[in-house]
Amino acid sequence: MTVALFTHPASLGHETGEDHPECADRLRYIMRVLDGPDFAPLLREMAPKASTAQLKAAHDGDYVDAIIAMPRDRDTVIDGDTVFSPGTFEAALRSAGGACAAVDAVFEGWTEAAFVATRPPGHHAERDRAMGFCFFNNAAVAAYHARARWGISRVAVVDFDVHHGNGTQHIFANDPGLFYASTHQSPSFPGTGLAAEKGVANNIINVPLVPGTNGEVFRAVWETKILPALTAFAPELLIISAGFDAHAADPMAQLRLREGDFAWITQQLIAVADEVCPRRVVSLLEGGYDLNALAASVAAHVRALMRL
């Protein structure tokens, strides 16, 4: 399967401070692995900057303007987790822009899937709020871009990050043409993602997992609750919020997944996409904070996208 890799050196310029888990080394470790011989067939592309119009399709206009106006000559602490540094704005623009470019790539047909290896991540960014390491919701920006540029109506985002993507749910919940499904640890940050949160048209599916949940339970939940609903929704584009902090080695939570589980869920999602939206899969990097486990999990995920 032809897979494009979108990234950009500007992602390394987003500085979060000493000992912050969402650090530039995350991307360095990932790229070291993806530069290996197994991944030579990847089509390598530079992530462009998102336009203001693309950002404002998913986010409140005043919020986007406020981010644009933030000072670029010093660090600004937005909350205890989220830091805006001199290099953050370009990095955030390229995270969102890479997601949009990946959408264009699969619709233009020169690749069947794309993986966007950029930072900062996006799934905690709400329509009008930065939080949880995130400034722009890359998945939501990509979904709205797909609608505007390619004239589709149904977009699905599936999220296996250990933390609930409150931002994606916040943006999608009232639009029946947008589907969001998540497995995530509960209790855990950000405290959202209850099973009772279903959206305006049952277009939201949350499956909270208790600390200690292993790969067997994770796989069963996806097989019985999420994959059938995703197939029934029949999206014209599938976006994956690919967080790898549910790995057993990750310090941020207590789920017990391994690389094989990330390969398995990727294979299952590709199978659904083969049925409902061939050649239209875009995967976006979200969390993952043990550097070695992150790199190994991304490698397993991308191999599965490539059908290796």
N, C-alpha and C positions, 0 to 999 in steps of 0.2 A: 504494500500500500504506500503510495506516495505521500510523504509528510513534510510539511514546511516548518522550519524553526524560525520564529521571530524573536529577536532580542536586540539589545543596544547597550553600548558601554555607559551611557548616561544613567542606566539603572544602578550603577555602582556609586554614583554621585549623591544618592539619597543617603545622608548620614544621620543615624539615629542615636549616636552616643555610645560610650563604652558600656559593654555588657548588655546591650539591648538585643533581644532575641532575633528581631527582624533586621539583620545586619547584611552588609554587602557580601560577606563570605558565603551566605546562602547561595547567591548566584555564582560566585566563583567555583564553589564545589560542584554545582550543577553543570556548569559549562566545561569543567575539567572532564567530567564523565562523558558529556555529549560530544566532546572533541575526540573521543576514542574511535577505533576502527569500526565498531559495530554500527556507529551512527554516521558513517561517511555518506550514505545515500540521502541524508536530510538535505532539503533545499533550504539554504541559509539566507535569511533576509533581515535587514535592519528595520526595526520598528519605527514607524514615523510618529510624528506628534499628532495627537487628536486636535481637531479644530474646536473652537469655542462652540460652534453650532452642534457638533456631535456631543459635547459634554452637556449642553443645555437641553438636549432632547431627553436625557435621562435624569438630570438634576435641575433643581430650582435655579433660575437664572441669577438671582441675587447671591445664592451660595457660590456659584461658579465665579461670579465677579469678585466675591470676597476672597476666594482662593487666588485668583489672578492678582489681586492687589496686595497680597501678603508680602512683607519685606523679604528681599533675596540676599541681604547682606549679613544676616545673623540667624541663629536658631530661634524658632518660636515653638514653645510647648503648648500644644492644643489640649492635650489631656495627659494623664500619667503614662499612656502607651504611645501616643501619637506626636511625632516631632516633625516640624517643617523646617528643613535646613536650606542653605543656599542652593543646593542641587536638587531639592525635592520636586520643584515645579516641573522641570524638564523630565525628570524620571516619571512622574505621575502622568504627564502628557503622553509619554511614549508607552507606558503601560496600557493606557486607554487606546491610544492610536494603534499600537500593535494588535490589540484585540480587533479593532475595526479592519485593519489590513488583513488579518487572518480570515475574517468573514469574507472580504472581497476575494481572497485567494481561492477559497473553496467554491464560491459562486462563479468565479471566472473559469474554474475547472482545471487549473494547472496543478492543483494538489487536491488530494482527497480528504486530508485532515491537516490540522496545524496545531502546534504547541507554542505558546507564547511564554517565554522565560524572561520575565521582567519583574521589577519591583518598583514601588510598593504594590502590595496586593490590593484587592478591591471589595471583597464581599461584605465587609462591615460598613462601608460608606452608604449612608442613607441618602434620600433625595436632597436633603438640606443639611447634612451633618457629616463631618469627618470623625472617625473613631476607629479603635482597634487596629492601628497601623495603616489605615486606609483613608484615601482622600477622594478618589473617583471610583465609582463602581464599574470596573472594567467589563464585567459580564453584562450589566444593564446597558452600558454605553454601546457595546457591540450588538446587543439585541435590537435596540432602537435604530442603530445604524443599518442593520440588515433590513429592517422594515422600510426605512426611508430610501435606501439605495437600491434594494432588490425587490421591493414590492410584495414581500411576504407578509403573512398575518400571524403565524403561529411560531413562537420560539420557545424552546425549553432550556432551562438551566438546571443541571443536576450538580450536587455539591456533596463531596465526601470528606471535606475538611472536618477536623474534630470539633470545631466551633460553628455554631449556627450562623448562616449568612443573613443576619438580620437586615442588612442593607438591601440585598436583592429581594428579600420578601417584602420589605417596605415599599420598594418601587413597583413590584409586580402584583401585589395582592389584589388590587382593584381593576386589573385588566384581564379579562377572560382569555385573551389571546396569548398571554404569557404564563408559562408554567414553571414552578420552582419546586424542587424536591431536595430534601436534605436529610442525611443521617449525621448525628452529632452527639457528643457527650452531654449528658444532663444529670446533675447540675454542673454548669460551667459557664464561662463568659460566652455571650453577653446576657444570658438569662432568658433569651427568647427561644422560639422554636418548639412550642408545645404542640402535641398532636392535635389539639382542638383548633389550632390556627389553620384555617383551610382556604382562605381567600374568598373572593366574590363569587367564584364559580367552581369551588373545589379544585382550584388551580394551584393550590399550595399543599404540599405533602411534607410533613415533618415526622421523623421517626427518631425520638430521643433514645439514646443508648446509655445504660448505666456504666459508671466506671468499672473497668475490668472486662468489658465486652470483648470477646475474641473474634477471630476471622470467621469461624463457623456461624456464629449468630449474625454477624454483619452480612454475610453472603445470603443467609436465609431471609433477612429483612428485605434486602434488595430484590431477591427473586420473587417474594410473595407480595410485597407492598408497593415498591417503587417502579420496577421495570414494567409490570403490566399496565400501570397507570400511564407511564411514559409512552408506551406503545399505543395505548388507546387515545392519548392526546394527539399523536401523529404530528410532531413538529416538522416544520420545513427546514429547521436548523437546530442542531444540538450543540449547546455550549456546556463545557465541563468546568466547574470551579474545582480545580485539582489541588486540594490541600493534602499534605502528607504528614500532618501532625497527629493523626490517629495511629501512627506507628508506635509499637511498644517501647521503643527507645526514646521517644520524644519527651522532653521535660515539661511541656505545657499542659498535658492532660494525662489520662490514665486508660485510654483504650489500648487494645493489645493486637493491633494489626501488624502484618509483616508485608514484605515486598510482594509476595505471591498474591496477597489479597488485593493490592492495588493493580497488579496485572490482571487478575480475574475480573474486577469490576470494569476495568477498561475494555476487556474483551466482550463483556456483556453489553456494554453501552454501544460498542461498535456493531454488535449483532443487531441491536434495535435500530441503529442508524441505517444499517444495510437494508432494513425492511421499510423504513418510513422516510428517510432523507439521505439517500446515497451520496457519498462524497461531501457531506456537509457537517463536519465535526470540528469544533474549535475548542481546544483545551487551554485554560488559563491558570498559571501558577498562583496558588493562594498561600497557605501556611506550610509549616514544616521547619522545625527548629533544632533538631539534632542533625548536624551537618552531614555526617556519614550516612545516617538513615535517610535523610532527605535526598542525597545524591543517588543512593541505591534505589530508592522508591521512584524517583523521576525516571531513572534508567529503565526500570521495569514497566512503568507507564508508557514511555515513548516506544519501547520495543513492542508493546502490545498495540499501540497505534499503528506501528509499521508492520504489524502481523508477523513479527519474528518469533 
